[in-house]
Amino acid sequence: MDMEFSPEDLAFQQEVRDFIAENYPAELREKQDEGEEMSKEDFLVWHKILHKKGWIAPAWPVEYGGTGWTPTQRFIWSEESARADCIRLMPFGLAMVGPVIYTFGTPEQKAHFLPRILSGEDWWCQGYSEPGSGSDLASLRTTAVRDGDDYIVNGQKTWTTLAQHADWGFFLVRTDKDAKQQEGISFLLIDMKSPGITVRPIITLGGEHEVNEVWLEDVRVPVANRVYEENKGWTCAKFLLAHERTGIAGVAASKRGIEKVKAIARTEVDGDKPLLANAFFKRKVAELEVDLAALELTELRSLAGPNAGRGPGPESSLLKIKGSEIQQRLTELSLEAVGHYGAPYFRGFGEGDNEHPIGPDYAHRAAPTYFNMRKTTIYGGSNEIQRNIIAKMVLGL
């Protein structure tokens, strides 16, 4: 695999750098530097700038609004976005339900939903996990009973990220109680403003309102909002999860994270020397860099391989496992580097707190981020489940 950028790729890289430098909102940068919580409007500001430029969906086919970039250009875009600390784009529409709709949806669904995902007009959330149905997702119990041209949906979803902001959600529901678990599930698009939907916050270990539980009580959903065939939603679910797991790898963001950790370790002192000069700490950083380099090459092989045009396959499980473990190790190193300065932020400050910041600015987010990132080896299918997938689909065990 040729790892050298062509002159055209280098020109594209410079174009991306110039665009970000000239167009990334200063108010977003200020909030990020201060460690402030981002609002829905904050996320949409950068989304809409990229949509106007035509760069909002690099992985989509051109006919549905994609950029037509090569895998190398997509890699450059993710690298440069991370290098510039750009706010992450919400994946639920762009990276998850969007590909499901343009792959399995009806012409009417594509015409209605895809432009609204691209523009940011619709904010999406994911209704997969339930109490008792996380890793064993096929055991879900939320039901959808046909009533003429509608389904009547009842049940509960949990860990629904940013559902408090969502306009629409994509939900897995059981439409046939008598079928085998995976064969009786359908994939529904549900208006989150529908009567009967209640969103209740779950406050995380980091003190943030990021996830929610969602209750559905006699919610009417048009049959026209079902994607693909009735009782065949598991096909859509697997396709979506493969895209989600690939995105969880987060190679570019982790590379930027290592740079930040090294900068902190050059500032913090261990005895009379910088922390980065400590042999044990330095070894941890080096081991992390080596593992991340191996993950990056694996991701590039996946993007450039013969199956790249068919969407991610079982290799997405490998990317998810290693990417999530690296992210957790990275937050552990960050917390170790800031030392006692991270202690005041273990519970996370909330709105109305009057405590004054203690220590350097880079210490304020270390503990909340550490706690928040405990989730990465669980969501998107736990890493134990991913190992089972690799054993079956790759090793043939």
LINDAWO-V328190 format. One line per field, one symbol per residue. ss: DSSP state (H for helix, E for strand, L for the rest). A space follows every 50 residues. Layout:
ss: ???
This chain:
ss: LLLLLLHHHHHHHHHHHHHHHHHLLHHHHHHHHHLLLLLHHHHHHHHHHH HHHLLLLLLLLHHHLLLLLLHHHHHHHHHHHHHLLLLLLLHHHHHHHHHH HHHHLLHHHHHHHHHHHHHLLLLEEEELLELLELLLHHHLLLEEEEELLE EEEEEEELLLLLHHHLLEEEEEEELLLLLLHHHLEEEEEEELLLLLEEEE EEELLLLLEEEEEEEEEEEEEEHHHEELLLLEHHHHHHHHHHHHHHHHLL HHHHHHHHHHHHHHHHHLEELLEEHHHLHHHHHHHHHHHHHHHHHHHHHH HHHHLLLHHHLLLLHHHHHHHHHHHHHHHHHHHHHHHHHHHHHHHLLLLL LLLLLLLLLLHHHLLHHHHHHHHHHHHLLLLLHHHHHHHHHHHLLLL
